[in-house]
Amino acid sequence: WTGIRHANVFLENIDNANVKNGVDKSRFKAEARLLRAFYYFELIKQFGPMPVVDQPFPNGFDFASLVRPSFQECIDFIVKDCDEAIANPDLPLRITQETERGRFSKAVAHAVKSEALLYNASPLWNPTNDAGKWAAAAAASKAALSALVTGGSSGYALADNYGDYFLNRSDLTNAPRDRETIFGIIGHTAGQITDVISIHSKPSYKIGACPTQEMVDSYDMQATGEPAILGYNDEDHLSPIINVASGYDENNPYTGRDPRFYATVWYNGALYDNIGGNIHTIQTFLGGTDQLVKTPPNMQNTHTGYYLRKFIDPKIQTGQIPNLGWKKFRLSELYLNYAEAENEVSGPTTDVYNAVNAIRRRVSMPDLPAGLTKEEMRERIRRERRVELAIEEHRFWDVRRWKILDKTDKLVTGMEITKNPDNSFTYKRFVTERRSAWQEKYLIFPIPIQEAAIIPDFDQNQNPGW
C-alpha cells in the first residue's frame, strides 16, 4: 500500500513539477504506473482482491467507503497500467545503463501483465474455468515473447548455460551478455542461502534452504526425457511410483538426471570445488562429513539429505557472490506462462511444444514426446515450472493458484543414506516434516485485523476460513 500511495502521489503531482524534459516526464509517468501495477499484483497475490485506488487519499478520507472489488477488476486495473507503460514510446524495452539499474522497463510491463493474467486464469481465481481468461493470458504472454526476443543482440534470449546464469550479475549495455534477465535487484538474495563450505570453515554460518526429496523427484532423466518418479503409492511419499521407461535406477538415484538438477542440488557424491584447495566430495550419508542430521535440529547440517547448489559458486571460498542480486523476472518464465495458458486454450499445439522445448533444449534435455493429451501436457508444464524456476519464489504461489496445496504441502520427505562396507549405498526415504498449513484457507492470507477494523467491508468479507 505504501508503494501504491507513493505512485499515486507522484502521478497526481508530476504535471505541475519542475521537470523540463518532456521525455523524462513521460517516462517517469510510465514507470510510476508500472510500479503501481507491480505493487497491486504483489498485494492481491497474497491477500486477494483489494480496493482499486488510483489517487492519493485526501485528509479525512472515510475508509468505510471502500469496498472489495472482484479479482478480475483488480487484474483489469493492473493490465491497464501495464498497457499504458507498454504503449509509452519513452519507456525503454530494457535498461542499458548501470546508473539506471533497478528502474522498470517495458519488458517488466510485459512480465507483470503476463503473470497477472495467468494467475487470473488459474483455478484459484477462475473457478468456472472461463476459457476467455486463459485466452487473454496466452495472448499477453505471446505478445511479450514477440516483443522481447526480437532485436538481434539487443533483444532478449535464454542464457546458454543454466547453472552459470545464476552465478553472474546481469550486465546493463545495449548488447548485454545476460540477455535473459528482465529485472533484477542488486543486494537481494533468495533468503538465507549459504553453502557446504560454511559447515567446515565457519560453524556459525547457516545452511539455509535445503531441497526436499519431492523436489529431487521432479527432475526428469536426461537420456529419455521422461519423468523418473510419477507420484507416490502412499500418503507419506515413502513408496515412489517409478517410471520404468525413464531409465531411473533407485540404487543410483542421482545418475543421468536433468542437468538442472546438478545446477540446483548438492547431493551425496557431488563434487564441490575449492575447500582448502581440494575438491570435496559431498558426503550426506550417515557419518559423512556433510551428513544428514534429523535430531536434534541444528542449522549446520541438512535435514533432508540435500544442500542447495543454485546461486552458490563453489569456486568462491565464501560460496555466495557479492552483490549478485535477485532476478525477479526472466525470459524463461514467459515461455512457461505462454505454454500453460495456450495449452488450456487450444491443447498441446505446436506452439505449446515449442515454448516448453525451448526451455528444455537450453539444458540439452530431449523434447517432450509427441502425442501428449491436454492433461498430460498440463502435468509436464507444471513439472517444468518446478525444475526451471526452482527456489525462485514461484512454487509457493503456483501450488496455491492451481489449488493443489492439499496434495503438495502436507509433508516433506528426505533421503537417509547409509554407506555399506563395499562402498555402495542404501537409500531410505523418511518424513522430515509434517505441515499444518495445507487447508484451503491457506490459499490466500488473512486480511490483517488492523486493516479490517477500519474498513467494514473487509471485516464483513474476511478471506475464507479466517
C-alpha positions in Angstrom: 0.0 0.0 0.0 2.9 2.3 0.7 4.3 1.8 -2.8 0.8 2.3 -4.3 0.4 5.5 -2.4 3.8 6.9 -3.5 2.9 6.1 -7.1 -0.5 7.8 -6.8 1.0 10.9 -5.1 3.6 11.1 -7.9 1.1 10.8 -10.7 -1.1 13.4 -9.0 1.7 16.0 -9.0 4.1 15.2 -11.8 2.4 17.5 -14.3 3.0 20.5 -12.1 6.5 19.5 -11.1 9.6 21.3 -12.3 10.6 18.6 -14.9 11.5 20.5 -18.0 12.5 17.5 -20.2 9.2 16.2 -21.7 10.7 12.7 -22.5 11.8 12.3 -18.9 8.4 13.4 -17.6 6.7 10.9 -19.9 9.0 8.1 -18.8 8.5 8.9 -15.1 4.8 8.6 -15.6 5.1 5.2 -17.3 7.4 4.0 -14.5 5.0 5.2 -11.8 2.0 3.4 -13.4 4.1 0.2 -13.8 5.3 0.4 -10.2 1.6 0.7 -9.1 0.7 -2.3 -11.2 3.5 -4.3 -9.7 2.7 -3.4 -6.1 -1.0 -4.2 -6.7 -0.3 -7.6 -8.2 2.0 -8.5 -5.3 -0.7 -7.4 -2.9 -3.6 -9.3 -4.4 -1.5 -12.5 -4.9 -1.2 -12.5 -1.1 -4.5 -11.2 0.1 -6.9 -11.5 -2.8 -8.8 -8.5 -4.3 -8.1 -5.1 -2.8 -9.8 -1.8 -3.4 -8.6 -0.1 -6.6 -7.2 3.3 -5.6 -5.8 5.5 -8.4 -5.3 8.7 -6.5 -4.0 9.8 -3.1 -6.4 9.7 -0.1 -7.3 13.2 1.0 -7.1 14.3 4.6 -10.2 13.0 6.4 -10.9 10.3 3.8 -13.7 7.9 5.0 -12.2 4.4 4.7 -15.6 2.9 5.4 -16.5 3.9 1.8 -14.0 1.4 0.4 -15.4 -1.9 -0.8 -13.7 -5.1 -2.1 -13.9 -5.4 -5.9 -13.6 -8.7 -7.8 -10.2 -10.2 -8.5 -11.0 -9.5 -12.2 -11.5 -5.8 -11.5 -8.1 -5.7 -9.9 -6.5 -7.5 -12.8 -8.1 -5.1 -15.3 -6.6 -2.2 -13.4 -3.2 -3.8 -13.4 -3.4 -4.7 -17.1 -4.4 -1.1 -17.9 -1.4 0.3 -16.2 0.9 -2.2 -17.9 -0.7 -1.5 -21.3 -0.1 2.2 -20.9 3.5 1.6 -19.9 4.0 -0.7 -23.0 2.5 1.9 -25.3 4.6 4.7 -24.0 7.4 5.4 -26.6 9.6 7.0 -23.9 9.8 3.9 -21.7 12.8 1.7 -22.9 12.4 -2.0 -23.6 15.4 -2.8 -21.5 17.7 -0.9 -19.1 21.1 -0.4 -20.7 23.0 1.9 -18.2 24.4 0.9 -14.8 23.2 4.2 -13.4 19.6 3.2 -14.1 19.8 -0.3 -12.6 16.6 -1.0 -10.7 14.4 1.1 -12.9 11.4 -0.6 -14.6 11.3 -1.1 -18.3 8.8 -2.0 -21.0 9.9 -5.7 -20.6 8.9 -5.6 -16.9 5.5 -4.3 -18.0 5.1 -7.4 -20.3 6.3 -9.7 -17.5 3.8 -8.3 -14.9 0.9 -8.4 -17.4 1.8 -12.0 -18.4 2.0 -13.2 -14.8 -1.1 -11.3 -13.6 -3.3 -12.7 -16.4 -2.0 -16.2 -15.9 -2.9 -16.0 -12.2 -6.3 -14.6 -13.1 -7.0 -17.6 -15.4 -5.8 -20.2 -12.9 -8.3 -22.4 -10.8 -8.0 -20.2 -7.7 -9.4 -17.2 -9.4 -11.2 -18.8 -12.3 -13.4 -21.5 -10.7 -15.6 -21.8 -13.8 -12.6 -22.3 -16.0 -13.6 -19.4 -18.2 -11.7 -20.0 -21.5 -11.6 -16.3 -22.2 -9.3 -15.7 -19.2 -6.9 -18.4 -20.5 -7.0 -16.8 -23.9 -6.2 -13.4 -22.5 -3.3 -14.9 -20.6 -2.0 -16.7 -23.7 -2.3 -13.6 -25.8 -0.4 -11.4 -23.3 2.5 -13.9 -23.0 2.7 -14.4 -26.7 2.8 -10.7 -27.3 5.5 -10.4 -24.6 7.7 -13.0 -26.2 7.2 -11.4 -29.6 8.3 -8.0 -28.3 11.2 -9.2 -26.3 13.0 -11.8 -28.4 13.3 -9.6 -31.5 16.0 -7.0 -32.0 19.1 -9.1 -32.6 21.9 -8.8 -30.0 19.8 -6.2 -28.1 16.8 -8.4 -27.8 16.1 -10.9 -25.0 17.2 -14.6 -25.2 17.8 -17.6 -22.9 21.2 -17.8 -21.4 23.4 -20.5 -22.9 24.3 -22.1 -19.5 21.6 -22.5 -17.0 23.9 -23.1 -14.0 26.3 -20.2 -14.8 23.4 -17.9 -15.4 22.6 -17.7 -11.6 26.3 -17.1 -10.8 26.6 -13.9 -12.8 25.4 -10.4 -12.2 23.4 -9.1 -15.1 25.2 -6.5 -17.2 23.5 -3.4 -18.5 24.6 -2.4 -22.0 22.9 -2.1 -25.4 24.2 -5.6 -26.3 24.4 -7.3 -22.9 26.0 -10.7 -22.2 23.0 -11.5 -20.0 20.0 -11.3 -22.3 17.7 -13.4 -20.2 17.2 -11.2 -17.1 14.2 -8.9 -17.4 14.5 -7.3 -13.9 17.0 -7.9 -11.1 17.9 -6.1 -7.9 21.4 -5.9 -6.5 21.7 -6.6 -2.8 18.8 -9.1 -2.6 19.2 -12.8 -2.4 16.9 -15.8 -2.2 16.5 -15.7 1.6 19.2 -17.3 3.7 21.5 -19.2 1.3 24.8 -20.4 2.5 26.8 -23.4 1.4 28.6 -26.6 2.4 31.9 -24.7 2.8 30.4 -22.9 5.7 29.9 -26.1 7.6 33.6 -26.8 7.6 35.1 -23.4 7.8 32.7 -21.2 9.7 30.4 -23.2 12.0 28.4 -20.1 12.9 27.0 -20.0 9.3 23.6 -21.4 8.5 22.9 -23.9 5.8 19.8 -22.1 4.5 17.3 -23.7 2.3 17.6 -27.5 1.8 15.9 -29.1 -1.3 13.3 -31.8 -0.5 13.1 -35.3 -1.8 9.9 -34.3 -3.6 11.8 -31.6 -5.4 14.6 -34.1 -6.4 11.9 -36.5 -7.6 10.6 -33.8 -10.0 13.7 -33.9 -12.3 13.4 -36.0 -15.5 16.0 -38.4 -16.8 18.2 -36.8 -19.5 18.7 -39.8 -21.8 14.9 -40.4 -22.2 13.5 -37.1 -21.3 10.9 -39.0 -19.2 9.9 -38.3 -15.5 11.8 -40.5 -13.1 9.1 -40.5 -10.5 5.4 -40.3 -11.5 4.0 -40.0 -8.0 3.6 -42.0 -4.8 1.8 -45.1 -3.7 1.3 -43.8 -0.2 0.3 -40.5 1.5 3.8 -40.2 3.2 5.6 -40.3 -0.1 7.8 -43.2 1.0 6.8 -45.5 -1.8 7.5 -43.8 -5.1 5.9 -44.8 -8.4 9.0 -45.3 -10.6 8.7 -44.7 -14.3 10.3 -47.9 -15.7 10.5 -46.4 -19.1 12.6 -43.5 -17.9 15.8 -45.4 -17.1 15.8 -44.3 -13.4 17.7 -46.6 -11.1 16.6 -46.3 -7.4 20.0 -47.7 -6.4 21.8 -44.9 -8.3 19.2 -42.1 -7.9 21.4 -39.2 -8.9 22.8 -40.6 -12.1 21.6 -39.3 -15.5 19.2 -36.6 -14.3 18.2 -33.4 -16.0 21.2 -31.1 -16.0 19.2 -28.5 -14.0 19.3 -31.0 -11.1 23.1 -30.8 -10.9 22.9 -27.0 -11.1 20.4 -26.8 -8.3 21.1 -29.5 -5.7 24.2 -30.7 -3.8 23.6 -34.5 -3.3 25.6 -37.4 -1.9 28.6 -37.9 -4.2 28.5 -34.4 -5.8 31.9 -32.7 -6.3 32.3 -29.4 -4.5 35.4 -27.4 -5.5 37.9 -25.4 -3.5 37.7 -26.5 0.1 41.2 -26.0 1.5 42.4 -26.1 -2.1 40.9 -29.5 -2.7 37.9 -30.9 -4.5 35.4 -32.1 -1.8 33.0 -34.9 -2.4 29.7 -34.2 -0.7 29.0 -36.8 2.0 25.5 -36.7 3.2 25.4 -40.3 4.2 25.2 -41.1 8.0 28.6 -40.4 9.5 29.8 -38.5 6.4 31.4 -35.0 6.7 28.2 -33.3 5.4 25.9 -35.9 7.0 22.2 -35.7 7.4 21.1 -34.8 10.9 17.5 -35.4 11.8 17.5 -34.7 15.5 18.3 -32.7 17.4 17.7 -29.9 14.9 20.7 -27.7 14.0 21.5 -25.0 11.4 24.7 -26.5 10.1 23.6 -29.9 8.7 21.0 -30.8 6.1 17.7 -32.1 7.4 16.6 -33.6 4.1 19.9 -35.2 2.8 20.5 -32.3 0.3 22.0 -28.9 0.2 21.1 -26.0 -2.2 23.5 -25.6 -5.1 21.7 -22.9 -7.0 23.0 -19.4 -6.5 26.3 -20.8 -5.0 29.6 -20.6 -6.8 31.8 -23.4 -5.5 34.9 -21.7 -6.8 34.5 -18.7 -4.4 35.5 -19.5 -0.8 32.5 -17.8 0.7 30.1 -19.5 -1.7 27.8 -16.6 -2.4 28.9 -14.0 -4.9 28.9 -10.4 -3.5 26.3 -8.1 -5.0 25.0 -10.9 -7.3 21.4 -9.8 -6.8 18.0 -11.3 -7.2 16.5 -11.9 -10.6 12.8 -11.3 -10.2 11.7 -11.7 -13.8 13.4 -13.6 -16.5 12.6 -14.7 -20.0 12.1 -18.4 -19.3 9.0 -17.7 -17.2 7.3 -16.0 -20.1 7.8 -19.2 -22.2 6.3 -21.3 -19.4 3.4 -18.8 -18.9 2.6 -18.9 -22.5 2.8 -22.7 -22.7 0.5 -23.1 -19.7 -2.2 -20.7 -20.9 -2.1 -21.8 -24.6 -2.4 -25.4 -23.6 -5.6 -24.6 -21.6 -7.0 -22.7 -24.6 -6.1 -25.0 -27.5 -4.5 -28.1 -26.1 -0.9 -29.2 -26.8 -0.4 -27.3 -30.1 2.9 -26.9 -31.9 3.3 -23.5 -30.2 2.9 -25.1 -26.8 5.5 -27.7 -27.6 7.9 -25.1 -29.0 7.6 -22.9 -25.9 8.4 -25.8 -23.5 11.1 -27.3 -25.7 12.9 -24.0 -25.9 13.4 -24.3 -22.2 14.5 -27.9 -22.3 16.8 -27.5 -25.3 18.8 -24.9 -23.4 19.9 -27.6 -20.9 20.2 -30.4 -23.6 17.1 -32.2 -22.5 15.1 -34.1 -25.1 12.0 -32.5 -26.5 8.7 -33.5 -24.9 7.2 -36.6 -26.5 4.7 -36.1 -29.3 1.0 -37.0 -28.8 0.5 -35.8 -25.3 -3.0 -35.1 -24.3 -4.0 -31.7 -22.8 -4.0 -33.2 -19.3 -0.6 -34.8 -19.9 0.8 -31.6 -21.2 -0.5 -29.7 -18.2 1.3 -32.1 -15.9 4.5 -31.8 -17.9 4.3 -27.9 -17.9 3.8 -27.9 -14.1 6.9 -30.2 -13.7 8.9 -27.9 -16.0 8.0 -24.9 -13.9 9.1 -26.6 -10.8 12.5 -27.5 -12.0 13.2 -24.5 -14.2 12.1 -21.9 -11.6 13.2 -23.8 -8.5 13.9 -21.7 -5.4 12.9 -18.5 -7.3 9.7 -17.9 -5.3 7.3 -19.3 -7.9 6.4 -22.7 -6.5 4.8 -21.2 -3.3 2.3 -19.3 -5.4 1.9 -21.9 -8.2 0.5 -24.6 -5.9 -1.9 -22.1 -4.5 -3.2 -20.8 -7.8 -3.6 -24.4 -9.1 -5.4 -25.2 -5.8 -3.2 -28.3 -5.1 -1.8 -27.2 -1.8 -3.5 -30.2 -0.1 -1.6 -32.5 -2.4 1.8 -30.9 -2.1 2.2 -29.3 1.3 1.1 -31.9 3.9 4.6 -33.1 4.5 8.2 -33.0 3.3 10.4 -36.0 2.9 14.2 -36.5 2.7 16.7 -39.3 1.9 18.7 -41.1 4.6 21.7 -42.7 3.1 23.8 -45.5 4.7 27.3 -46.3 3.4 27.8 -50.1 3.1 31.2 -51.9 3.7 31.6 -52.4 0.0 31.3 -48.6 -0.5 27.8 -48.9 -2.0 24.9 -47.0 -0.5 21.5 -47.9 0.8 18.8 -45.2 0.3 15.8 -44.8 2.6 13.1 -42.2 2.3 11.8 -40.6 5.5 9.3 -37.9 6.6 11.3 -35.0 7.8 8.4 -32.5 8.4 4.6 -32.6 8.6 2.9 -29.4 7.9 -0.5 -28.0 9.0 -0.8 -25.1 6.6 -2.3 -27.0 3.7 -6.0 -26.5 4.2 -7.9 -24.4 1.6 -7.9 -21.3 3.8 -4.1 -21.1 3.3 -4.5 -20.5 -0.4 -4.6 -16.8 0.4 -3.5 -14.9 3.5 -5.9 -13.4 6.1 -6.6 -9.7 5.9 -4.7 -8.1 8.9 -7.1 -7.3 11.8 -5.9 -3.6 11.8 -7.0 -3.3 8.2 -10.3 -5.0 8.7 -11.0 -2.8 11.7 -11.1 0.4 9.7 -12.8 -0.9 6.5 -16.1 -2.5 7.4 -16.3 -4.3 4.0 -13.1 -6.2 4.9 -14.5 -7.1 8.3 -17.6 -8.5 6.7 -15.7 -10.2 3.8 -12.7 -11.6 5.5 -10.9 -14.2 3.4 -12.4 -17.7 3.6 -11.6 -19.7 6.6 -10.1 -16.8 8.6 
